Amino acid sequence: MAESLDTLVADADRATAAGEMRLHYDSGRLTLDEFESRLAEVHTARTRGDLEHAFRQLPRSEPPASLRLRDRRWSSLALQYALVNLVCILVWAFSDPTHGFWPKWVLLGTLIMYFRRLGRRSGRRELPPPSGER
């Protein structure tokens, strides 16, 4: 969940933002005067909104959604599996349970996907760290 813009920031947040601002200066997006001005904004920022304002017109270093790692913990996967199947069973129970238990096919399909995703955890390589965290 995204944090509210009026959330207070810590010293660690300001230090991270200052490092990111340095990367923008090093890449040539900011002149020295702009860099010093924005760095002063970062150091005096009290809220998340103040930090966001300091980065106006600059690209953020967060990876696109397609490159973010999936949550593949077994508990998260089990919860997803249980919710999908619970919905299907409830639909079956409240519609017409005399026509056979059709959710068995959903149970089987999601169980196969659950074990495939759990098995891929060890075989998949991790994404490299973003530049600047090395």
C-alpha positions in Angstrom: 0.0 0.0 0.0 1.3 3.4 -0.9 2.0 5.8 2.0 0.1 9.0 2.4 1.9 12.2 1.3 1.4 13.7 4.8 3.3 10.8 6.5 6.3 12.1 8.4 9.7 10.9 7.1 12.7 9.7 9.1 16.4 10.6 8.8 17.0 7.3 6.9 14.3 8.3 4.3 16.0 11.7 3.8 19.4 10.0 3.4 18.0 7.6 0.9 16.4 10.5 -1.0 19.7 12.4 -0.9 21.5 9.4 -2.4 18.9 9.2 -5.2 19.2 12.9 -5.9 23.0 12.5 -6.2 22.4 9.8 -8.9 20.2 12.3 -10.8 23.0 14.9 -10.6 25.7 12.4 -11.6 23.6 11.4 -14.6 23.4 15.0 -15.8 19.7 15.6 -15.2 20.4 18.4 -12.8 22.8 21.4 -12.8 24.8 22.1 -9.7 22.5 24.9 -8.6 19.4 22.7 -9.1 21.1 19.8 -7.2 22.0 22.0 -4.3 18.6 23.5 -4.1 16.8 20.2 -4.3 19.2 18.6 -1.8 18.3 21.4 0.6 14.6 20.6 0.1 15.4 16.9 0.8 17.2 17.7 4.0 14.4 20.0 5.3 11.6 17.7 4.2 9.2 16.7 7.0 6.6 14.7 5.1 6.6 12.2 2.2 4.9 15.0 0.1 7.9 17.3 0.7 10.2 14.5 -0.5 8.1 13.9 -3.6 8.1 17.6 -4.4 11.9 17.6 -4.4 11.9 15.0 -7.1 9.5 16.8 -9.4 10.2 16.3 -13.1 12.7 13.5 -12.3 12.2 9.8 -13.1 12.0 7.6 -10.0 14.2 4.5 -9.6 11.4 2.1 -8.7 11.3 -0.8 -11.2 8.2 -1.2 -13.4 5.5 -3.5 -12.1 6.4 -6.2 -14.6 9.9 -6.4 -13.0 8.8 -6.6 -9.3 9.3 -9.9 -7.6 6.1 -11.9 -6.9 5.3 -12.9 -3.4 5.9 -16.6 -3.5 5.8 -17.4 0.2 3.9 -20.6 0.8 1.5 -18.9 3.2 0.6 -16.2 0.6 0.1 -18.9 -2.1 -2.0 -21.0 0.3 -4.2 -18.0 1.1 -4.7 -17.3 -2.6 -5.5 -21.0 -3.3 -8.0 -21.1 -0.4 -9.8 -17.9 -1.4 -10.3 -19.0 -5.0 -11.6 -22.4 -4.1 -13.8 -21.0 -1.3 -15.5 -18.6 -3.8 -16.1 -21.5 -6.2 -17.5 -23.8 -3.6 -19.9 -21.0 -2.3 -21.1 -20.3 -5.9 -21.7 -24.1 -6.3 -23.5 -24.4 -2.9 -25.8 -21.4 -3.5 -26.6 -22.1 -7.1 -27.6 -25.8 -7.7 -25.7 -28.4 -5.8 -27.7 -31.3 -7.3 -25.8 -31.1 -10.7 -22.5 -32.4 -9.4 -19.6 -30.9 -7.6 -18.0 -28.9 -10.4 -15.5 -27.0 -8.2 -13.4 -30.2 -8.1 -11.9 -29.1 -11.4 -11.0 -25.7 -10.0 -9.6 -27.4 -6.9 -7.4 -29.6 -9.1 -6.3 -26.8 -11.3 -5.4 -24.4 -8.5 -3.6 -27.2 -6.6 -1.4 -27.9 -9.7 -0.6 -24.2 -10.1 0.1 -23.9 -6.3 2.7 -26.7 -6.4 4.3 -25.5 -9.7 4.8 -22.0 -8.2 6.2 -23.4 -5.0 8.6 -25.6 -7.0 9.9 -22.7 -9.1 11.1 -20.9 -6.0 14.5 -22.6 -5.9 15.1 -22.7 -9.7 14.5 -19.0 -10.4 17.3 -16.5 -10.2 16.9 -13.3 -8.2 16.8 -10.0 -10.0 20.0 -8.0 -9.7 19.9 -5.1 -7.2 19.0 -1.7 -8.5 22.0 0.4 -9.5 23.4 2.3 -6.6 22.8 -0.4 -4.0 26.0 -2.3 -4.7 
